[in-house]
């Protein structure tokens, strides 16, 4: 998936906000309110969280987190 400029900026903002509040796993996932997302970010969230291979994930109880794959073979 290729992202345009605005998509890239919004995606990066979402990632930063989720990491800032510590939402990096399903156990530490947060709601939209807890992440302090603005309306624009909230509107884009469904697009990014709906992507199968995306790094922003949604839990069954409508919380979100940023999943960062770590390749331990290169560490």
C-alpha positions in Angstrom: 0.0 0.0 0.0 1.4 3.3 -1.0 0.5 6.3 1.1 0.0 9.9 -0.1 1.4 12.8 1.9 -1.6 13.4 4.1 -2.1 9.7 4.8 1.5 9.4 5.8 1.3 12.4 8.2 -1.9 11.2 9.8 -0.5 7.7 10.2 2.7 9.0 11.9 0.6 11.2 14.2 -1.5 8.2 15.2 1.6 6.1 15.9 3.2 8.8 18.0 0.0 9.3 20.1 -0.4 5.6 20.7 3.2 5.2 21.7 3.1 8.3 23.9 0.3 6.8 26.0 2.0 3.4 26.1 -0.5 1.6 23.8 2.0 -0.9 22.3 0.2 -4.2 22.9 -3.3 -5.6 23.2 -2.9 -5.5 27.0 -2.0 -1.8 27.0 -4.5 -0.7 24.3 -6.4 2.5 24.8 -9.6 4.1 23.7 -9.9 7.1 21.3 -10.4 9.4 24.3 -7.4 8.1 26.2 -5.2 8.6 23.2 -6.5 12.1 22.9 -7.2 11.9 19.1 -8.6 14.8 17.3 -11.6 14.5 14.9 -9.4 14.1 11.8 -7.3 11.4 13.4 -10.4 9.6 14.6 -11.9 9.7 11.1 -8.7 8.1 9.7 -8.3 5.5 12.4 -10.8 3.1 10.9 -8.9 3.2 7.7 -5.5 2.4 9.3 -6.8 0.0 11.9 -8.8 -2.0 9.3 -5.7 -2.9 7.3 -4.7 -6.5 7.7 -1.0 -5.8 7.6 -1.1 -2.4 9.3 0.7 -1.6 12.5 -2.3 0.0 14.2 -4.6 -2.7 15.6 -8.1 -2.6 17.1 -9.2 -4.9 19.9 -12.6 -6.5 20.3 -13.6 -3.9 22.9 -12.8 -1.0 20.6 -9.4 -0.1 22.0 -6.4 0.6 19.8 -2.6 0.1 19.9 0.5 0.4 17.7 2.0 -3.0 17.0 5.6 -2.8 16.2 7.1 -6.0 14.7 10.6 -6.7 16.0 12.8 -9.0 14.0 14.8 -10.7 16.6 17.0 -12.4 14.0 18.6 -9.0 13.3 19.2 -7.9 16.9 
